[in-house]
Amino acid sequence: MYASYFGLKENPFNLSPEPRYLFLSEQHRDALNCLIYGIKEKKGFVLLSGDIGMGKTTICRSLLASLDNSIETALIFNTSVSNIDLLETILGEYGVNVQGEPRTKKNYIDILNNFLLRNFAAGKTAVLLIDEAQNLSHEVLEQIRMLSNLETETEKLLQIILIGQPEIKNTLILPALRQLNERITVRYDLKPLSPPEVREYINHRLKVAQGPGSLKFTRGAFGLIYNFSEGIPRRINTLCDRALLIAYTKNLTKIDRKIVRLAVQDIGIDYFQKTMSLGKKILARLTNLADAGNS
């Protein structure tokens, strides 16, 4: 609702994982390159991990948008499923109709294997991307390992990318999943953005939205956004979106520390989980200070 007021084409801080808004920090570029490398070199398994809101799904969507017609993809995002449900969903994602087929694990694996062999004969690569992999049960993870056994004499028929929160790494080191863990040879763990990257991230999203228009962030605002977001993209989006809304309602075009503090109060300090205790102290102290310097 505030986009036109600031001279923007659209809201630059939506939470949806839009590939064109992907900010390629050095590590996000490395993460994307790791996924591409795993697919092109047919490494079998790739693991992309990172905390909530780090941009994993956006990287996944960007990867899908970058792949050509030589690669067949299946994207799974509902991971609270059984073995049968998983196989059925994978086949559906590949466009394989199993209606009327016996709903058994063996039958579905045979159908999938036949599809992969046809795909391989056509000179194509099959990629399976599983988002929110930390929610997969041990039984389903073991089933996924078994799928990696579908192969020709020379290479794997299915390239599997697991994308999940840090908990997936703790799950994979369990003795029962040792075989799967040892097969994952390409891994990348996303970390939060640095203070300079937070500024670049905000400016990037404004540019994609054809801005900044009349909008201006002060240096103090950038610093405070980093402090409360801790460099996590989703938190940055949430905080900036609320800051712009507040500025809009006040007929302002400059986002300074005061506007950011109001946005934090409006959202609720409890949203910023890791900074909750410190944040309450900082916010209380800053609220009593007059804006000065870079504000």
VENLINGI-V743451 format. One record per helix or strand of 2 or more residues. SS is the DSSP state (helix for helix, strand for strand). FROM is the first residue (numbers start at 1). LEN is the number of residues. If there is no record, write none. Layout:
SS,FROM,LEN  SS,FROM,LEN
This chain:
helix,4,3  helix,19,3  helix,26,15  strand,45,6  helix,56,11  strand,71,6  helix,83,11  helix,105,17  strand,125,6  helix,133,3  helix,138,10  strand,158,7  helix,167,6  helix,175,9  strand,186,5  helix,195,14  strand,216,2  helix,219,11  helix,233,17  strand,254,2  helix,257,11  helix,269,3  helix,273,15
